[in-house]
C-alpha cells in the first residue's frame, strides 16, 4: 500500500487506471483508422460506372466512389462562384455532375488529348432545386422537349457525380469512412489526454512506491502518526510536518516552506459551487488543493469548517505564514516571485 495509506494508494491506482484507459482508447483510435482505411481502399477497388450505380436496386446510392467515361459536358447552372452544375454525356446516356470552378480548366483540357475522359468522384443525391435547371438546360441544348419531370430519372438518373480531379486515399477517408474517422479522432484525443494526465499524475507517486526509499518510509510513518488530520472530502492530509494533497497528483509541502495561504471561491452563474485552497510557497510556486463542494447548506458547512481548521493548523505549524487574500499579501508574494526570478 503506497505510503501505508489507503486513500493515497487509491488515488495512485486511479491515475494508473487512467493511463491504461488512455492506451486502450489510443488503440481503439488506431483500429478505427485502419478499419476506415481498409473500407476506403475497398471502396476505390470496387468503384463502378455511375450508370451502374443508377441502375442498381440498392437502397442507398450516395457516398460511393464512381466514375464517368464522358465524351463531353456542358454547364446548366452554378452555385455561387465556386461550384458549377454540368450535364455529362457518353454515346448512350446523360448524367448530372458538379465540378468546382477551380477544376473546370483541368477537366476541359483533358479533351485536347482524348476523345473520352474518365472523371472520378462520389455519388450524391440530386438537389430538388437542381431538377428544373437540368431539364431546362438539356432541352435548350438539344432542342425540343427531351426531358421533363415524368422521365427525368430515366434520362438523367437519380444520383449525380461530385467530380474530383483525383480520388486519392486521404480525400476518400472522410468521404467514405467519415464516421470511423470522426470516432477515431475523438478516441485519439480522449486517449491522449487521459494517458498524459494519468502519466503526469502517477509519476508524482512513483518515487514513494519504492520500498527502499527512505523518505517514503519516513513519510509513511509520519502519515500514520497520532496527530495526523485526514480531510477525505478535500483529499488533504496534515501531518506533523507536511501538508499532503492527493487530488490527482501527489503534492507534499513542508509547512516551513509555505509563504502564503488563502481561499478562492468558485461560482457558476453566480452560485457558489466549490472552494479551494491556494498554497503559495517560498520558491514562488502556487499549489491548488483542498477543493471542496459548497453547493448546498450541508456541503458549504462541512467545507467551510474543514478549510478554517486547515488554515488554523497552517498558522500553528508556521506562525510566519500569511493568511487570507488581500493587497498586502498579494504584493508580498509578487515581490517574492520577482526575487526568485532574479536569483535564477
Secondary structure, DSSP 8 states (H G I E B T S, - for coil): -GGG-HHHHHHHHHHHHHHHHHHHHHHHHHHHHHHHHHHHHHHHHT-EEHHHHHH---S--SS-EEEEEESEEEEEEEETTTEEEEEEE-SS-EEEEEEEHHHHHHHHHHTTT-SSEEEEEEEEE--HHHHHHHHHHHHHHH-SS---TTTHHHHH-SEEEEEES---HHHHHHHHSHHHHHHHHHHHHHHHHHHHHHHHHHHHHHGGG-TT-HHHHHHHHHHTSTT-EEETTTTEEE-SSEEEE-SSS-EEEEGGGEEEEEEEEEEETTEEEEEEEEEEETTS-EEEEEEEE-SSHHHHHHHHHHHHHHHHHHHHH-TT-EES--HHHHHHHHHHHHHHHHH-
